[in-house]
Amino acid sequence: MKKPTLIALDSKALSEDKDAQQFYRSMEIDVLARTLWGEARGEGTGGMEAVAAVILNRVKVAQERERFWWGNNIIQVCQKPYQFSCWNRSDPNFRILQAVDETDLYFATAMRIARRALAGALRDPTHGATHYHARSISPYWAREETPTAILGRHVFYRLV
């Protein structure tokens, strides 16, 4: 039996492949929606939109700087270890996050927000924030910072 060979894909050809683009876009929507659901489902539409803005702001910073430590695209930013706790394997909601689907009203809402975010149809209520935390905690990184917004139970900051 002949051993299979691996070949590098031509990035130009891949970028022209509509099926690949559509598949990647659906992955971005899914990961973003799961992040919104995991981080802010208790904050309603406004809270989920604010978290989406933070993620998009991080991607924008990475693109402006040609890369950044938290990742360069939506999937990398959302799943960067210890940035969004819902993706931490030790988080009690991690397994639920993996299994939730659009029969859950909050996840269906998160999917709508994610689609709008990727279409560029969301305003940024955080005023450029790249970080946030729950009002009930006081992380070391926020001590000397001025919030850009306080929305619901979250406090937002721009730290770049």
N, C-alpha and C positions, 0 to 999 in steps of 0.2 A: 504494500500500500504506500502510495506516494505521500510524503509529509507535506502538510499545507504550508504555504508561504504567506508571510504578512507583507503587505504593501502599505505605504503611506498614502493617505487620501489627499488628493489635490484640494487645498482649501478653497480655491476659486470654484471648483466644481461643486464642492459641498455647499458653499454659500449660494449657489444657483439652484440647488436641489430643494424644490418647494416642499416636498414631503418631509425632508429633514428639518427645514425651517419651521414648519407647522408643528412637528413633533416637539422640537425644542421649546417653542412658544407655549405649547400646552403644558410642558414640564414646568416652565417658569410660572405660569398661572397657578398650577397646582401647589408648588412649593410656597409661593407667596401667600396664597389663600390659607394654607395650613399654618403658616407663621402668623398671619393675622388672627386666625381662629385660636391658635395656641396662646398668643400673647394678649389678645384684647377682646375676646368674645364677650366678656362681661362689661365692656365699655360701649357697646352698641356700634352703630355705623360710624359715628364720629371718631370714636377711639380706634376702630380698625383702620379708618382712613388716615389717621395721624401716624399709626405704626407703618402703614404703607409708604407714607411720605418720608419717614426716617430711612426706610430701606432704599427708596429711590434716591434720596439725598446722598446716601453712602455710595451708591453706584455712580452717581454723578461726580462725586469727589474722586473716585477711583479712575473714571474716564478722563477727568481733567488732569490728573497726575500720571496718567498712563498705567497705573496700578496702585493698589493700596493694600495694607496688611489684612484688612477685613474681607477682601475679595474684590473681584472686578465686575461681577455680574449679579443678577438677582439671586440665583441659586447659591453661589458662593457666599454672598453676604448673609443670606438667611441661615445657612447651615454652618457658618464659621463657628467652631466650638466655643461655647460659653458666651456667645453674643446674644442669642435669643434662647432663653432657658427652655422653651418648649421643645427644642431639638436636642437637649442634653439627654443622653440615655438614662441618666439617673433621675430625671424628672418623672414624677408619678404619672403625668399625663402623656408621656412620650408614646406609649403603645396606643393610647386612645387617639392621639394625633395621627398615627399611621393608618388607623382604621376608619376614621370619620369620613362620611360621604355627604352628598347633597340632600339626603333625607333629613339631616340635621339643619334646622332653620338658620342657625348661626353660621354654619359652614357654607350654606347656599349664599348667604349674604357676603361672606368673605370671598367666595368665588366671583360674585358680581363686582365687588370692590377691586379685586385683583385684575380682572379683565379691564375695568375702567382705568386702573393705574397704568397698566401696560399700554393702553391706548392713548395715554397722556391726557386723560379727561378728569383728573383729580386736582383740586387746588391743594396747596400745602398749608394746613392750619398750624404747623409747627414753626413756620418762618425759618426754614433751612436746617432744622435740627438733624443731628447725626446720632444722637443718643437720647435715651430716656430711662426713667426708673419709676417704680410705683411710689406714690407719696408716702407710703407707710415705711419706707426704708431710706437710709441716708448713706449712699455709697461714697467711698473715699474720693473717687474721681469727680464728684459733683460739689465738693465742699467749697471751693473757691470760685465756682462758675455761676454765671447769671443765666437763669432759665430764659429760653426764647418763648415758651408757652407753658401753661398749666391747663391741661384738658382732662376733665374727669378725675380719675385717680392716678394720672401720670404727669410727670414733670419732664419737659423736653429741653435739650441743650444742643448747641452747635459747638463741637469740640475740635474743629480743624481750622 
